[in-house]
Amino acid sequence: MGLEKEKMETSVIMDEDEFNRSIEPILGGKPHVYSEVQGRDPKDINAHLKVGFEDIIAEPISTHSFDRVWISSHAVFELVKFIFYRILTTFLAIPMAFIAGIVFGILSCIHIWVVMPVIQGCMMTLPSIHVIWTSLMDMFIGPFFFSIGRCLSSINVKTVQN
């Protein structure tokens, strides 16, 4: 366990045989997802219906550039997809997570230092406010409405029909 002084180089090395016979992505290390179906036409009845990719592209059988172009374009696509994923992750996901963390931190700080002390203060003063409110009702509001009730109880309303 010490300081390594050698620098490691990263490179993609493709064997010539692997380059010609494989169209799998270079970056993907996943196992085969699909298995080949064996024997769908064992008697070769539908041989005249089989159309290959070469028939659509119309490249002669003698040229074998098709394999290299297809595999290279697929490899470049996988590499570009990987690089753009990293770029988008760096420029979008990481700052968004940072901003969300700051927002939730500020909300937690406000909750701890402002909201909870106000609620605790209200809960502590609630019994005193209840006593004061009850005494105000008994001293002012109760006698006031009691006297208004006595004054208005002496009024009689009679309806007369003509």
PyMOL CGO cylinders between C-alpha atoms (Angstrom):
from pymol import cmd
from pymol.cgo import CYLINDER

trace = [
    CYLINDER, 0.00, 0.00, 0.00, 1.86, 2.97, -1.22, 0.3, 1, 1, 1, 1, 1, 1,
    CYLINDER, 1.86, 2.97, -1.22, 1.78, 5.73, -3.73, 0.3, 1, 1, 1, 1, 1, 1,
    CYLINDER, 1.78, 5.73, -3.73, 1.68, 4.44, -7.28, 0.3, 1, 1, 1, 1, 1, 1,
    CYLINDER, 1.68, 4.44, -7.28, 3.77, 6.46, -9.65, 0.3, 1, 1, 1, 1, 1, 1,
    CYLINDER, 3.77, 6.46, -9.65, 2.71, 4.75, -12.86, 0.3, 1, 1, 1, 1, 1, 1,
    CYLINDER, 2.71, 4.75, -12.86, -0.10, 6.25, -14.89, 0.3, 1, 1, 1, 1, 1, 1,
    CYLINDER, -0.10, 6.25, -14.89, -2.64, 3.87, -16.32, 0.3, 1, 1, 1, 1, 1, 1,
    CYLINDER, -2.64, 3.87, -16.32, -3.86, 4.34, -19.86, 0.3, 1, 1, 1, 1, 1, 1,
    CYLINDER, -3.86, 4.34, -19.86, -7.37, 3.57, -21.00, 0.3, 1, 1, 1, 1, 1, 1,
    CYLINDER, -7.37, 3.57, -21.00, -7.89, 2.16, -24.45, 0.3, 1, 1, 1, 1, 1, 1,
    CYLINDER, -7.89, 2.16, -24.45, -10.35, 0.06, -26.41, 0.3, 1, 1, 1, 1, 1, 1,
    CYLINDER, -10.35, 0.06, -26.41, -8.74, -2.97, -28.00, 0.3, 1, 1, 1, 1, 1, 1,
    CYLINDER, -8.74, -2.97, -28.00, -10.80, -4.96, -30.46, 0.3, 1, 1, 1, 1, 1, 1,
    CYLINDER, -10.80, -4.96, -30.46, -9.67, -8.24, -31.85, 0.3, 1, 1, 1, 1, 1, 1,
    CYLINDER, -9.67, -8.24, -31.85, -10.11, -8.51, -35.63, 0.3, 1, 1, 1, 1, 1, 1,
    CYLINDER, -10.11, -8.51, -35.63, -12.30, -11.62, -35.32, 0.3, 1, 1, 1, 1, 1, 1,
    CYLINDER, -12.30, -11.62, -35.32, -14.40, -10.07, -32.59, 0.3, 1, 1, 1, 1, 1, 1,
    CYLINDER, -14.40, -10.07, -32.59, -14.73, -6.93, -34.67, 0.3, 1, 1, 1, 1, 1, 1,
    CYLINDER, -14.73, -6.93, -34.67, -16.12, -8.82, -37.64, 0.3, 1, 1, 1, 1, 1, 1,
    CYLINDER, -16.12, -8.82, -37.64, -18.54, -11.22, -35.98, 0.3, 1, 1, 1, 1, 1, 1,
    CYLINDER, -18.54, -11.22, -35.98, -20.04, -9.24, -33.12, 0.3, 1, 1, 1, 1, 1, 1,
    CYLINDER, -20.04, -9.24, -33.12, -22.47, -6.32, -33.21, 0.3, 1, 1, 1, 1, 1, 1,
    CYLINDER, -22.47, -6.32, -33.21, -22.85, -6.07, -29.45, 0.3, 1, 1, 1, 1, 1, 1,
    CYLINDER, -22.85, -6.07, -29.45, -22.07, -2.75, -27.78, 0.3, 1, 1, 1, 1, 1, 1,
    CYLINDER, -22.07, -2.75, -27.78, -18.56, -2.35, -26.54, 0.3, 1, 1, 1, 1, 1, 1,
    CYLINDER, -18.56, -2.35, -26.54, -19.54, -0.66, -23.29, 0.3, 1, 1, 1, 1, 1, 1,
    CYLINDER, -19.54, -0.66, -23.29, -22.34, -3.05, -22.36, 0.3, 1, 1, 1, 1, 1, 1,
    CYLINDER, -22.34, -3.05, -22.36, -21.27, -5.96, -20.21, 0.3, 1, 1, 1, 1, 1, 1,
    CYLINDER, -21.27, -5.96, -20.21, -24.74, -7.41, -19.93, 0.3, 1, 1, 1, 1, 1, 1,
    CYLINDER, -24.74, -7.41, -19.93, -25.43, -11.07, -20.68, 0.3, 1, 1, 1, 1, 1, 1,
    CYLINDER, -25.43, -11.07, -20.68, -27.40, -12.02, -23.75, 0.3, 1, 1, 1, 1, 1, 1,
    CYLINDER, -27.40, -12.02, -23.75, -31.00, -10.97, -23.25, 0.3, 1, 1, 1, 1, 1, 1,
    CYLINDER, -31.00, -10.97, -23.25, -32.44, -12.81, -26.24, 0.3, 1, 1, 1, 1, 1, 1,
    CYLINDER, -32.44, -12.81, -26.24, -31.68, -16.38, -27.18, 0.3, 1, 1, 1, 1, 1, 1,
    CYLINDER, -31.68, -16.38, -27.18, -31.74, -17.45, -30.79, 0.3, 1, 1, 1, 1, 1, 1,
    CYLINDER, -31.74, -17.45, -30.79, -34.76, -19.43, -31.86, 0.3, 1, 1, 1, 1, 1, 1,
    CYLINDER, -34.76, -19.43, -31.86, -33.72, -22.79, -33.25, 0.3, 1, 1, 1, 1, 1, 1,
    CYLINDER, -33.72, -22.79, -33.25, -35.47, -24.54, -36.09, 0.3, 1, 1, 1, 1, 1, 1,
    CYLINDER, -35.47, -24.54, -36.09, -38.35, -22.29, -37.04, 0.3, 1, 1, 1, 1, 1, 1,
    CYLINDER, -38.35, -22.29, -37.04, -38.13, -23.47, -40.64, 0.3, 1, 1, 1, 1, 1, 1,
    CYLINDER, -38.13, -23.47, -40.64, -36.23, -26.78, -40.53, 0.3, 1, 1, 1, 1, 1, 1,
    CYLINDER, -36.23, -26.78, -40.53, -37.29, -27.92, -44.03, 0.3, 1, 1, 1, 1, 1, 1,
    CYLINDER, -37.29, -27.92, -44.03, -36.47, -24.54, -45.56, 0.3, 1, 1, 1, 1, 1, 1,
    CYLINDER, -36.47, -24.54, -45.56, -39.93, -24.12, -47.03, 0.3, 1, 1, 1, 1, 1, 1,
    CYLINDER, -39.93, -24.12, -47.03, -39.85, -20.33, -46.85, 0.3, 1, 1, 1, 1, 1, 1,
    CYLINDER, -39.85, -20.33, -46.85, -36.35, -19.84, -48.30, 0.3, 1, 1, 1, 1, 1, 1,
    CYLINDER, -36.35, -19.84, -48.30, -37.66, -17.46, -50.94, 0.3, 1, 1, 1, 1, 1, 1,
    CYLINDER, -37.66, -17.46, -50.94, -39.11, -15.18, -48.23, 0.3, 1, 1, 1, 1, 1, 1,
    CYLINDER, -39.11, -15.18, -48.23, -35.89, -14.73, -46.28, 0.3, 1, 1, 1, 1, 1, 1,
    CYLINDER, -35.89, -14.73, -46.28, -34.55, -11.22, -46.70, 0.3, 1, 1, 1, 1, 1, 1,
    CYLINDER, -34.55, -11.22, -46.70, -31.31, -10.17, -45.10, 0.3, 1, 1, 1, 1, 1, 1,
    CYLINDER, -31.31, -10.17, -45.10, -30.04, -6.76, -44.21, 0.3, 1, 1, 1, 1, 1, 1,
    CYLINDER, -30.04, -6.76, -44.21, -27.59, -6.97, -47.13, 0.3, 1, 1, 1, 1, 1, 1,
    CYLINDER, -27.59, -6.97, -47.13, -30.55, -7.31, -49.52, 0.3, 1, 1, 1, 1, 1, 1,
    CYLINDER, -30.55, -7.31, -49.52, -32.03, -4.07, -48.24, 0.3, 1, 1, 1, 1, 1, 1,
    CYLINDER, -32.03, -4.07, -48.24, -28.75, -2.17, -48.28, 0.3, 1, 1, 1, 1, 1, 1,
    CYLINDER, -28.75, -2.17, -48.28, -27.93, -3.70, -51.69, 0.3, 1, 1, 1, 1, 1, 1,
    CYLINDER, -27.93, -3.70, -51.69, -24.25, -4.06, -50.99, 0.3, 1, 1, 1, 1, 1, 1,
    CYLINDER, -24.25, -4.06, -50.99, -22.57, -6.80, -53.00, 0.3, 1, 1, 1, 1, 1, 1,
    CYLINDER, -22.57, -6.80, -53.00, -21.55, -9.96, -51.18, 0.3, 1, 1, 1, 1, 1, 1,
    CYLINDER, -21.55, -9.96, -51.18, -17.96, -9.54, -52.30, 0.3, 1, 1, 1, 1, 1, 1,
    CYLINDER, -17.96, -9.54, -52.30, -17.43, -6.41, -50.17, 0.3, 1, 1, 1, 1, 1, 1,
    CYLINDER, -17.43, -6.41, -50.17, -17.24, -6.92, -46.45, 0.3, 1, 1, 1, 1, 1, 1,
    CYLINDER, -17.24, -6.92, -46.45, -17.22, -3.31, -45.33, 0.3, 1, 1, 1, 1, 1, 1,
    CYLINDER, -17.22, -3.31, -45.33, -20.75, -3.79, -44.02, 0.3, 1, 1, 1, 1, 1, 1,
    CYLINDER, -20.75, -3.79, -44.02, -19.61, -5.54, -40.84, 0.3, 1, 1, 1, 1, 1, 1,
    CYLINDER, -19.61, -5.54, -40.84, -17.07, -2.89, -39.98, 0.3, 1, 1, 1, 1, 1, 1,
    CYLINDER, -17.07, -2.89, -39.98, -19.44, 0.01, -40.69, 0.3, 1, 1, 1, 1, 1, 1,
    CYLINDER, -19.44, 0.01, -40.69, -22.28, -1.52, -38.72, 0.3, 1, 1, 1, 1, 1, 1,
    CYLINDER, -22.28, -1.52, -38.72, -20.17, -2.51, -35.72, 0.3, 1, 1, 1, 1, 1, 1,
    CYLINDER, -20.17, -2.51, -35.72, -18.29, 0.78, -35.70, 0.3, 1, 1, 1, 1, 1, 1,
    CYLINDER, -18.29, 0.78, -35.70, -21.46, 2.85, -35.90, 0.3, 1, 1, 1, 1, 1, 1,
    CYLINDER, -21.46, 2.85, -35.90, -23.04, 0.78, -33.14, 0.3, 1, 1, 1, 1, 1, 1,
    CYLINDER, -23.04, 0.78, -33.14, -19.94, 1.19, -30.98, 0.3, 1, 1, 1, 1, 1, 1,
    CYLINDER, -19.94, 1.19, -30.98, -19.85, 4.94, -31.62, 0.3, 1, 1, 1, 1, 1, 1,
    CYLINDER, -19.85, 4.94, -31.62, -23.55, 5.18, -30.76, 0.3, 1, 1, 1, 1, 1, 1,
    CYLINDER, -23.55, 5.18, -30.76, -23.00, 3.39, -27.44, 0.3, 1, 1, 1, 1, 1, 1,
    CYLINDER, -23.00, 3.39, -27.44, -19.98, 5.57, -26.67, 0.3, 1, 1, 1, 1, 1, 1,
    CYLINDER, -19.98, 5.57, -26.67, -21.84, 8.82, -27.49, 0.3, 1, 1, 1, 1, 1, 1,
    CYLINDER, -21.84, 8.82, -27.49, -24.84, 7.67, -25.43, 0.3, 1, 1, 1, 1, 1, 1,
    CYLINDER, -24.84, 7.67, -25.43, -22.55, 6.96, -22.48, 0.3, 1, 1, 1, 1, 1, 1,
    CYLINDER, -22.55, 6.96, -22.48, -20.78, 10.32, -22.78, 0.3, 1, 1, 1, 1, 1, 1,
    CYLINDER, -20.78, 10.32, -22.78, -24.03, 12.29, -23.10, 0.3, 1, 1, 1, 1, 1, 1,
    CYLINDER, -24.03, 12.29, -23.10, -25.43, 10.43, -20.10, 0.3, 1, 1, 1, 1, 1, 1,
    CYLINDER, -25.43, 10.43, -20.10, -22.41, 11.48, -18.08, 0.3, 1, 1, 1, 1, 1, 1,
    CYLINDER, -22.41, 11.48, -18.08, -22.66, 15.07, -19.31, 0.3, 1, 1, 1, 1, 1, 1,
    CYLINDER, -22.66, 15.07, -19.31, -26.38, 15.31, -18.56, 0.3, 1, 1, 1, 1, 1, 1,
    CYLINDER, -26.38, 15.31, -18.56, -25.83, 13.75, -15.15, 0.3, 1, 1, 1, 1, 1, 1,
    CYLINDER, -25.83, 13.75, -15.15, -23.09, 16.23, -14.38, 0.3, 1, 1, 1, 1, 1, 1,
    CYLINDER, -23.09, 16.23, -14.38, -24.93, 19.33, -15.58, 0.3, 1, 1, 1, 1, 1, 1,
    CYLINDER, -24.93, 19.33, -15.58, -28.50, 18.47, -14.57, 0.3, 1, 1, 1, 1, 1, 1,
    CYLINDER, -28.50, 18.47, -14.57, -28.77, 15.84, -11.87, 0.3, 1, 1, 1, 1, 1, 1,
    CYLINDER, -28.77, 15.84, -11.87, -25.94, 16.90, -9.58, 0.3, 1, 1, 1, 1, 1, 1,
    CYLINDER, -25.94, 16.90, -9.58, -26.90, 20.62, -9.45, 0.3, 1, 1, 1, 1, 1, 1,
    CYLINDER, -26.90, 20.62, -9.45, -30.57, 19.69, -9.03, 0.3, 1, 1, 1, 1, 1, 1,
    CYLINDER, -30.57, 19.69, -9.03, -29.71, 17.42, -6.11, 0.3, 1, 1, 1, 1, 1, 1,
    CYLINDER, -29.71, 17.42, -6.11, -27.56, 20.18, -4.62, 0.3, 1, 1, 1, 1, 1, 1,
    CYLINDER, -27.56, 20.18, -4.62, -30.37, 22.74, -4.93, 0.3, 1, 1, 1, 1, 1, 1,
    CYLINDER, -30.37, 22.74, -4.93, -32.93, 20.32, -3.48, 0.3, 1, 1, 1, 1, 1, 1,
    CYLINDER, -32.93, 20.32, -3.48, -30.61, 19.64, -0.55, 0.3, 1, 1, 1, 1, 1, 1,
    CYLINDER, -30.61, 19.64, -0.55, -30.21, 23.36, 0.15, 0.3, 1, 1, 1, 1, 1, 1,
    CYLINDER, -30.21, 23.36, 0.15, -34.00, 23.92, -0.05, 0.3, 1, 1, 1, 1, 1, 1,
    CYLINDER, -34.00, 23.92, -0.05, -34.74, 21.06, 2.33, 0.3, 1, 1, 1, 1, 1, 1,
    CYLINDER, -34.74, 21.06, 2.33, -31.99, 22.26, 4.66, 0.3, 1, 1, 1, 1, 1, 1,
    CYLINDER, -31.99, 22.26, 4.66, -33.47, 25.76, 4.78, 0.3, 1, 1, 1, 1, 1, 1,
    CYLINDER, -33.47, 25.76, 4.78, -36.97, 24.35, 5.37, 0.3, 1, 1, 1, 1, 1, 1,
    CYLINDER, -36.97, 24.35, 5.37, -35.64, 22.17, 8.20, 0.3, 1, 1, 1, 1, 1, 1,
    CYLINDER, -35.64, 22.17, 8.20, -33.85, 25.14, 9.73, 0.3, 1, 1, 1, 1, 1, 1,
    CYLINDER, -33.85, 25.14, 9.73, -37.02, 27.27, 9.59, 0.3, 1, 1, 1, 1, 1, 1,
    CYLINDER, -37.02, 27.27, 9.59, -39.04, 24.42, 11.09, 0.3, 1, 1, 1, 1, 1, 1,
    CYLINDER, -39.04, 24.42, 11.09, -36.59, 23.88, 13.94, 0.3, 1, 1, 1, 1, 1, 1,
    CYLINDER, -36.59, 23.88, 13.94, -35.79, 27.51, 14.79, 0.3, 1, 1, 1, 1, 1, 1,
    CYLINDER, -35.79, 27.51, 14.79, -39.03, 29.38, 13.94, 0.3, 1, 1, 1, 1, 1, 1,
    CYLINDER, -39.03, 29.38, 13.94, -42.13, 27.20, 13.69, 0.3, 1, 1, 1, 1, 1, 1,
    CYLINDER, -42.13, 27.20, 13.69, -41.55, 24.87, 16.63, 0.3, 1, 1, 1, 1, 1, 1,
    CYLINDER, -41.55, 24.87, 16.63, -40.62, 27.65, 19.12, 0.3, 1, 1, 1, 1, 1, 1,
    CYLINDER, -40.62, 27.65, 19.12, -43.75, 29.62, 18.13, 0.3, 1, 1, 1, 1, 1, 1,
    CYLINDER, -43.75, 29.62, 18.13, -45.93, 26.53, 18.62, 0.3, 1, 1, 1, 1, 1, 1,
    CYLINDER, -45.93, 26.53, 18.62, -44.26, 25.74, 21.96, 0.3, 1, 1, 1, 1, 1, 1,
    CYLINDER, -44.26, 25.74, 21.96, -44.73, 29.34, 23.09, 0.3, 1, 1, 1, 1, 1, 1,
    CYLINDER, -44.73, 29.34, 23.09, -48.43, 29.21, 22.17, 0.3, 1, 1, 1, 1, 1, 1,
    CYLINDER, -48.43, 29.21, 22.17, -48.85, 25.92, 23.99, 0.3, 1, 1, 1, 1, 1, 1,
    CYLINDER, -48.85, 25.92, 23.99, -47.15, 27.31, 27.10, 0.3, 1, 1, 1, 1, 1, 1,
    CYLINDER, -47.15, 27.31, 27.10, -49.30, 30.46, 27.18, 0.3, 1, 1, 1, 1, 1, 1,
    CYLINDER, -49.30, 30.46, 27.18, -52.57, 28.70, 26.35, 0.3, 1, 1, 1, 1, 1, 1,
    CYLINDER, -52.57, 28.70, 26.35, -53.56, 27.94, 30.00, 0.3, 1, 1, 1, 1, 1, 1,
    CYLINDER, -53.56, 27.94, 30.00, -52.93, 31.57, 31.01, 0.3, 1, 1, 1, 1, 1, 1,
    CYLINDER, -52.93, 31.57, 31.01, -54.93, 32.85, 28.03, 0.3, 1, 1, 1, 1, 1, 1,
    CYLINDER, -54.93, 32.85, 28.03, -57.74, 30.45, 28.94, 0.3, 1, 1, 1, 1, 1, 1,
    CYLINDER, -57.74, 30.45, 28.94, -57.88, 31.82, 32.51, 0.3, 1, 1, 1, 1, 1, 1,
    CYLINDER, -57.88, 31.82, 32.51, -57.80, 35.45, 31.30, 0.3, 1, 1, 1, 1, 1, 1,
    CYLINDER, -57.80, 35.45, 31.30, -60.49, 34.80, 28.65, 0.3, 1, 1, 1, 1, 1, 1,
    CYLINDER, -60.49, 34.80, 28.65, -62.77, 33.08, 31.17, 0.3, 1, 1, 1, 1, 1, 1,
    CYLINDER, -62.77, 33.08, 31.17, -62.43, 35.96, 33.64, 0.3, 1, 1, 1, 1, 1, 1,
    CYLINDER, -62.43, 35.96, 33.64, -63.14, 38.55, 30.89, 0.3, 1, 1, 1, 1, 1, 1,
    CYLINDER, -63.14, 38.55, 30.89, -66.26, 36.63, 29.87, 0.3, 1, 1, 1, 1, 1, 1,
    CYLINDER, -66.26, 36.63, 29.87, -67.43, 36.44, 33.51, 0.3, 1, 1, 1, 1, 1, 1,
    CYLINDER, -67.43, 36.44, 33.51, -66.66, 40.12, 34.29, 0.3, 1, 1, 1, 1, 1, 1,
    CYLINDER, -66.66, 40.12, 34.29, -67.78, 41.98, 31.14, 0.3, 1, 1, 1, 1, 1, 1,
    CYLINDER, -67.78, 41.98, 31.14, -69.48, 39.97, 28.45, 0.3, 1, 1, 1, 1, 1, 1,
    CYLINDER, -69.48, 39.97, 28.45, -71.72, 37.81, 30.70, 0.3, 1, 1, 1, 1, 1, 1,
    CYLINDER, -71.72, 37.81, 30.70, -73.24, 40.72, 32.72, 0.3, 1, 1, 1, 1, 1, 1,
    CYLINDER, -73.24, 40.72, 32.72, -73.63, 42.85, 29.58, 0.3, 1, 1, 1, 1, 1, 1,
    CYLINDER, -73.63, 42.85, 29.58, -75.70, 40.25, 27.74, 0.3, 1, 1, 1, 1, 1, 1,
    CYLINDER, -75.70, 40.25, 27.74, -77.58, 39.39, 30.96, 0.3, 1, 1, 1, 1, 1, 1,
    CYLINDER, -77.58, 39.39, 30.96, -78.69, 43.04, 31.36, 0.3, 1, 1, 1, 1, 1, 1,
    CYLINDER, -78.69, 43.04, 31.36, -79.63, 43.30, 27.66, 0.3, 1, 1, 1, 1, 1, 1,
    CYLINDER, -79.63, 43.30, 27.66, -81.69, 40.13, 28.06, 0.3, 1, 1, 1, 1, 1, 1,
    CYLINDER, -81.69, 40.13, 28.06, -83.58, 41.62, 31.08, 0.3, 1, 1, 1, 1, 1, 1,
    CYLINDER, -83.58, 41.62, 31.08, -84.26, 44.88, 29.21, 0.3, 1, 1, 1, 1, 1, 1,
    CYLINDER, -84.26, 44.88, 29.21, -85.55, 43.14, 26.13, 0.3, 1, 1, 1, 1, 1, 1,
    CYLINDER, -85.55, 43.14, 26.13, -87.63, 40.64, 28.10, 0.3, 1, 1, 1, 1, 1, 1,
    CYLINDER, -87.63, 40.64, 28.10, -90.02, 43.44, 29.19, 0.3, 1, 1, 1, 1, 1, 1,
    CYLINDER, -90.02, 43.44, 29.19, -90.98, 44.12, 25.57, 0.3, 1, 1, 1, 1, 1, 1,
    CYLINDER, -90.98, 44.12, 25.57, -94.13, 42.32, 24.46, 0.3, 1, 1, 1, 1, 1, 1,
    CYLINDER, -94.13, 42.32, 24.46, -95.01, 41.98, 20.83, 0.3, 1, 1, 1, 1, 1, 1,
    CYLINDER, -95.01, 41.98, 20.83, -98.63, 41.36, 19.87, 0.3, 1, 1, 1, 1, 1, 1,
    CYLINDER, -98.63, 41.36, 19.87, -99.96, 40.92, 16.38, 0.3, 1, 1, 1, 1, 1, 1,
    CYLINDER, -99.96, 40.92, 16.38, -103.41, 42.28, 15.53, 0.3, 1, 1, 1, 1, 1, 1,
    CYLINDER, -103.41, 42.28, 15.53, -105.44, 41.28, 12.54, 0.3, 1, 1, 1, 1, 1, 1,
    CYLINDER, -105.44, 41.28, 12.54, -107.68, 43.84, 10.86, 0.3, 1, 1, 1, 1, 1, 1,
]
cmd.load_cgo(trace, "trace")
